[in-house]
Amino acid sequence: MDSRPEAEFEFPAWPQFDDAERIGLIRALEQGQWWRMGGSEVDSFEREFAEYHGAPHALAVTNGTHALELGLEVLGVGPGTEVIVPAFTFISSSLAVQRLGAVAVPVDIDPETYCVDVAACAAAISPRTRAIMPVHMAGQIADMDALTKLASDAGVEVIQDAAHAHGARWSGSRVGELGSIAAFSFQNGKLMTAGEGGALLLPDNDLFEAAFLRHSCGRPREDRRYFHRTSGSNYRLNEFSASILRAQLMRLDEQVELRERRWRLLRGLLAEIPGVRPQGRDERCEVNPHYMAMFRLPGWGEDRRNALVDELVARGVPAFAAFRAIYRTDGFWQGPRPDETAEEIAARCPVSEAVSQDCVWLHHRVLLASERTIHAVATLLADLLGSSPR
């Protein structure tokens, strides 16, 4: 047998690139201006990304966490306000809130989709609530119909954490057509990547102009005398990263279609293994780009789950333990926080508590592999669990 651990599975590499990225980098290099205020790559990428997602405007920024921070800031989030976030998410969702001096209020998730629970959001709204932040977990769009109505009725904003949702569609609408700000990440593992990077989709010109000003140190485009109109920071994306992202966007549709097909196969195989519960799907999510292939092992504890992940990795499968519930991290408690203990939050977030201990996810490049490899992954998991398909 080949000594390389991945030889059996033949997973494609990630990130992927070809001559489109090479040409783009040379184009950015030879234009002679390497930052967005003098070049054309960032402007072009923003137009293309906005058009692809059906948004009036896109703003490219340094990373996905900064995209969230900037989106929250233009919605008025700051000291004295609260933002409702899922308890089960990558910690950037809450850190972005806390970095602005606001309180991140964790709420529970739906046990099938792992997206934020609408009833839990409704129960958490207070006079200080400024926004609700649904996270489109692993590409499954949260219940945007109910969340948009809830926010409208309560007089609060919605900001979508769409870091996993490049190309996703909900009830006939693209992410940029859902009427609220959406924040994306282009970190190395994401569905489109330039190593790092991020973007906001903005539903109107006023929000775009406010975000543009703040992402460039509060300085207007035409300024030559350093009249900074507002506070802000330098969140500008560089021309080289934008050139790569333009190429990545061109192959996104093909990759999403393939991952959708492979997930249908893998999900069916996983569902046949006793004790394995794949992530569910709200059928209103017409296109799920599948940033992760997620499944639970209900009743398992964290140590047992972690041991399984280690064994999968040792066998060559790019497997990971699911996110830790944000209130179970030290970082969450070092910023503005609710007047609750971790145990009190856990008591009202039982699904998040369980999923963070018994869930496994596989890198999306698994879903770009052959059908043979998908079958091999499911067979390996069944063997490790001492099970056989029903």
N, C-alpha and C positions, 0 to 999 in steps of 0.2 A: 504493500500500500504506500502511496505517496506520503512522505513525511510532512508535507505542508498541511496544516490543519484544515484549510479551506478548499483543498483540492477536490474533495468529494462533492462539494456543493456548488462550485462555480458561480459565486456571487459576483456581479459586476462591480467595478470600482466606483467609488464616490469620493470626490466630485467627478463628474464627467465633463470632458471638453474635447474640442476638435479644432479644425482650422478656423471656425467662426470666432472663437475666443482669440486665437492668434492674430487674425486679421483685425479684430477690434482693438486689441492692445497696441498694435502698430499704428492703427488709425489715430488712437488717442495720443500716442507718443509723437507722431509726426505733425499733429495739428499745432504743436508749439505752445499750447496753454493747457496746463494739467490740473487746474482747479475749475470748479463749476462756473465761476463768474466770468471766465474768459473762454472756456471751451464749449463744446456742443454735445458731448456724450451724455452728461447728466440730464440736460434738457430733453434730449431725444428719448432717453430711457423713461423719463417721467411721462412723456406723452404716450409712449407705447404701453407702459404698465397701466396707466389710467384707462386707455382705450380697451385694453384686454379685459379689465375688470369692470368696465362700464361706469367708471367714475368721472366726474367733471374735471378733477385735478388729482395729481399725485405729487408728492414731495419726497425725494430721496434723501436719506440721512445716514449717519454713521453706523447705526446698528438698530436692532429691533427694540432693545430696552429704551434707547433714546427716542425712538418713534413713539413708544407708549408715553414717555415723559412729556414729549412735546404735544402730543394729542391731548393729554390730560390738562396740560397747562393752558392751551387755548380754549378749553372748555371751562376754565375758571377753577380748577382744582388747586387747592393750596391749604395753608394752615386753617384749622377750624372746620374743614370739610371732610367728608367720608366718601369712599368709593367701595362699592360692593364687588368682591372678587371671588372666584371659586377657591375653595380650600385646597382642591387638588389641581395644581398647575405648576409650571416652572416658576421659580420665585421672582423672575423679572416682573410678572404681573403685579405683585404686591410691592416690590422694591420701587417701581416707577412711581407708584402712589406715594410711598413714604419719603422718597427723595424730594418731593414737592412739599413736604410737611403735613400731608394729609394722612388720615387713618384709613388703612386697608381693612375692610370688614369681611372676613372669610365666611362663606356660606357653602352649603352642601351641594353635591352634584347628583345628576340622574344616574341610577345604577346601570342603565343600559348604554347610554351614549357617553357617559363620563363628562358631559357638559353641565354647566351650572343649572341648578334646579330653580325653576321660575317661582314656585311657591316659597322657597327659601329666600329668594331675592325680595319678594314682596314683604315677607316677615321682617326683613332686616332694614327696610327703608325707615329713615329717621329724618327729623328736620335738618340734619346736617348733611344728608346724602346729596352729593352732587352728580354722581354718575354710577352706572352699572357697567361692569366690564365682563361680558361673556368671552370665554376662551373657546375657540373652535377646535376642540381637542382631537388631535391626530388627523385633522381635516374634516371631521364631522361638525357641521355648522350647528351652533346652539339654536334653541327655539326662538328665532328672531321675530316671528310673528307675535308671540306672547310677550317677549321682552320689550319690543318696541312699544306695544300697547301699554304695558306696565309703566315704562318710563314716561310715556306721554301723559298718562293719567296722574302720575305722581309729580310731574314737573321736573324730572331729572333727565340727564343725558345718557346716551349709550355710546360706549367706545369699544369696538370689537378688537380683541386680541386675535389677529388672524395670522399669527406667526407660523401656523401649520396649514394654512388654508389657501395657498396659491392656486388659483383656478377653480375653486369650489363654487358650487351653485346651489341656491336655495329657492324652491318654489318658483322656478323660472327666472330668478334674478341672480346676477353675479354679485360678488361681495361689495363692489362699488355702487351697486344699485339698491342697497338696503337702507339708505338714508342716513347713515351715521359714519363717523370717522372709523377707519380700520387701519390697524398697525401691523406691518409685516416685518419679518426678519429674513436676512440673507446670510446668516451664520453658516459655517462650513457644512453642517449636516442638513441644512434645510433643502426644500424641494427646488429652490433656485439659490445659487450661492456665488458670492465673490470672496469667500473666506469670512468676511464680515460685511455688514451693511443692513439697511432697513429702509422702510418707506411708509408713508401715510397716504391713504386715500381720503380725500376731503370732499364733502358733498356740496360745498358752495364756495364762491369766490372769496367771501369775507374770511372764512376760516382758513382758506389757502393763503391769503395774504398775511394773516396774523401769524400763521405757522412759518411762512417763508421769512418774515421779519425776525422772528425769534430764533430761527435755526441759523441765522447769519449775524449773531451778536447784536440783534436789534437794529441793524444797519440797513437802510433802504438800498435797493439795487443801484440807484443813480447817485448815491451819496459820494462826494469827493472831499467833504470837510468834516467827517467823523461826527455827524449828527445822529447819534444812536437814539432811536425813538422809543425803545422799550428795553426791558431786561431780556436776556436770552443767553445763548451760548453758541459755540461753533459746532453745529451738527452737520456741516456740509459734507456730502459724499464727494470723493475725488473722481476724476475722469476715467482713470484706469478701471476702477471697480464698476463704474457704470457701463463701460464698454463690454466687460465680461457679462454683466447682467442682461444686456441686450441680447447676447448670444444665448444665454441660458433660457430666456423667455421664449425664444424661437422653438425650442424643443420641448417645452413644458406640456403642451397638449398631448403629444405622442406618449410621453412618460406617464401622464395621468391616466390615459386610456389603458395602458398596459397594467399599471398598478391596480386599477379598478378590476380588470379581468383576473389578475392573480389573487387579489384579496377574496373575490368570490370563491375561487378554488380553495385557498388556504382556510378561509373561514369555515367552509363546509367540512374540510378534513379535521380541523380543530374541534368542531362541534361534535364529531363522532367519538372523540376521546373522552372517556368518563372523567369527570372532575374538571374539565377545561371549559371555560365560558368566554367565547370571543366577544369583543366589543360589539354592541348592537348598533343599529342604524335607524335614524328617523328618515323615512322614505321621502320626506320633503327635501332632504339634502340630495338633490339629483346628481350632483357630481361631488365625490369625496376624493381628494387627491392622495389621501393615505400617507401622511407624513410618518406615521408609525403603524405597525401591525400589532394591535394590543389584545391581550387576553388575560383573564383572571383565573385564579386557582382558589375558589372560595373555600374558606376554612383554614387556609395556610397562614402561618405566621411569617414575619419578615425574614427570620433566619433561614427557614426552609426555602422560601422563595429565592433568597439570595444565593443559596447553595445551588439551586437549579440553574439560575442565570450563569453562575460561574462554570457549571458543567457544560452548558450550551456554548459558552464562549470558548472553553477548552476544546470543544469538538469543532470549532470553526464557524459557529453561527453568531452573527452580530446581535446579541441579545443584551437587554438592559433591565435593571430594576426600574419600576415606575417612579414617578416623582414622589418625593416625600411631601406629605401635607404641609403647607407653608407654615402653619402654627407649630409644627414639630421641628422647626429649624431655629438655630440661635439668631440668624440674621433677621428674622421677622420681628423679634422682640427688641432689637436694637434701634428701631425707628418708632414713629408714632404708631400706637396700637390700641385695640379696643380695651375697655375696662373689664377684661375677662382673663381667666387663666387658660392655659393650653387645654387643661382637662375640661373646662367648661365649654370651650369651643368644640372640642372633640365630641362632647355629649350631644351637641346639636348638628354635628357633621358625621354621622355614623358611616355613611357610604364612603366619604373621602377617607376616613380613618381606615376602613377595610381595604379599599382599592390601593392605597399607598403601601399596604403590607402584602397584598396577594397578587398584584398585577405585574405582568411581564410585557415588555414591548420589544419588537424586532425592528431594526433599521429598515427604512423604506427601500433600500437597495435589494433586500430580500424579494420584494414584490416586482423587481425588474429582472429577476432570474427566470430560468426556464421552468416549465411545468414539472419536469423531472426533479428539479431542485426543490420546488415547493412540496412535492410528495416526500422527498427525502427529509425535509425539515419536520414535517408532520410525523413521519415514521420515527425519527429520532426522539421527538418529544414523547410520543406514545411509549417508546422503549424506556426512556428515562423515568416515566411515571409508572412503569410496570403494567401498562394497559395495552389493550388492542382496540381498534375501532369497533364500535357496535355493529 
